[in-house]
Amino acid sequence: MHIVDSEMDLMIDANVDLADSTVQDFETDPLDMNETDMSLAMAQDMANDEPIDMSLIDMTVEDLSSVGIADWFQTFGGGDHEEVKSVATDSEGNVYVLGNFYGNITFGEQSFVHTEPGTYTPDIFVASYTATGLLRWAQTYGARGGDLGVQIAIDGDDHLYVLGYHHSSLTVGDEILQVIGDNDADIFVISLDRDGHYRWAKNWGGINSESPSALTVNAEGDLFITGSFQGYIAADGLQAMTHLELGGLSEIFVLAID
């Protein structure tokens, strides 16, 4: 997973088992660093479909220059499994990381408790770092039954949009997002400003499960979401149904939001 920012620096995320959340500046070849060796080795294992002990994995955000030399990397995590799903940058080079976690999680000196301790259901995190790798802020979201972040996008005004899905009532800011079906997954979008402050949140769905796959946003802030659904899906008075009403079949949707 990778993204190139406006300065042609490459932001990547990988998995590495590091105990502390620290910033490491590189003045020499990054391969001289043991932590980086481990990160690259584990990334290669994943590329080769080799098994990795997920209980030992924390997250890494790494900044590579346009010629591939590491400028800094930042690690964070907890005592269980965490996974990064998406990364983006704003007009000032700040970095935003979206992912899921299955136990308590710590970013620098900020710690967050899992919604359902002792259960292997995911909660969502969003974290922001400066262009030099310093933690700006972090937030988590979660409810009963598990919630998953899928993608993060940023518009021309540096507003953030977090795409995901949830299985039960999810409270975000002053909004309570209710699921339509009986513990089936519905789609949500959470909008934040660049400092992590809540702007708005909405969800859409039907009586069966919906699974969002991708989100993009144009400079004006118009959102475009795609994914799959079963049965029917409704969004602000619009409704679509599967062509073949047979159990287990799903179809594709594209949703545009202004």
Secondary structure, 3 states (H helix, E strand, C coil): CEEECCCCCEEEEEEECCCCCCEEECCCCHHHCHHHHHHHHHHHHHHCCCCCCHHHCEEEEEEECCCCCEEEEEEEEECCCEEEEEEEECCCCCEEEEEEECCCEEECCEEECCCCCCCCCCEEEEEEECCCCCEEEEEEECCCCCEEEEEEEECCCCCEEEEEEECCCEEECCEEECCCCCCCCEEEEEEECCCCCEEEEEEEECCCCEEEEEEEECCCCCEEEEEEECCEEEECCEEEECCCCCCCCCEEEEEEEC
